[in-house]
Amino acid sequence: GAHAVLEYQLFYRRRYAEAAFASCQGVRLPATGGYAIATMCGRYGAQLCTAQRWLDFQGDKNNGLAPLQIDFQLLPNGSEPG
């Protein structure tokens, strides 16, 4: 039979996730002047968005963009998965 990946877990160190989020947080859309992150954080919008909420929205298969469910796990800095 055919096999397919329907969901997977992705492990990031918290420091990496926070830095990636911070690099996007202040970006504005030229057309509207609003923050790009507002469209990338689902119901939380720009003001309540956090690194975890940002990643959760990106990995949500119901957001109309993600091809499959991605469960982002943020690890304490200095730790390893498993």
N, C-alpha and C positions, 0 to 999 in steps of 0.2 A: 504494500500500500504506500501511498504518498505520505510524506512527512512535511510538516511546516512549523515554523516558529511563530507562535501567536503572542508571546509575551516574554520579556526577559528583564533581568535585574542588572542595573548598571551602578557600580560603586565608584563614588568620588570622595576624595578627602574634602572635608568641610571647607578648608582654606581655599582649595581650587574652586569649589562651587561659589563661594562668597566672592572671590576675585572675578570670576566670569560674570556673575550677576552685577557686581559693581561697575564693570567695564561697559555694561549695556544700560544701566539704570538712568543715566543722564542724557541718553540719546533722544533727540526730538525728531518728529516727522515733519519735513519741510512743508508738506501740503496743509497740515492742520496746526502745527506748532505744539501739539500734544506729545507726551512721552510715548516712545515706541513700546516700552515695557508694559504700558496699559493694555495693549492688545495681545501681549504674550503672557499674561498672568490670570486669564479667565476672570472670574467674578471678583477677584481681589483688586483689580485695577492697579494703577501705579502706586497709590499711597499705601496700600496694605500688602504689596508684593514683597516677598522674601525670596532668598535663593531657593529654598525648598519648594515654595509655591510656584515659582517660575518654572522649575524643572518638572514638577508634577503636572503642570498644564501642558508643557511640551511633550510629555510622555503619555498624555491621556488620549487613547484611541478615539474618544468621542469629540475631540476638538476640531475634527475635520481636516487635520494636517498629518498627524502621526500615523504611519502605516500599520503600527501594532502597539500594544501596550508596553510602555517602558517604566519600570519601577526604579526610580532613582533613590539610592541609599547613600546618605551622607555619613561618612565615617569620621570619628574624631581624628584630629590631626595627629599624625605619627602612628596610627593603627593600620592594620592590614585586614582585608576581607577574610572572613572565615574564622 
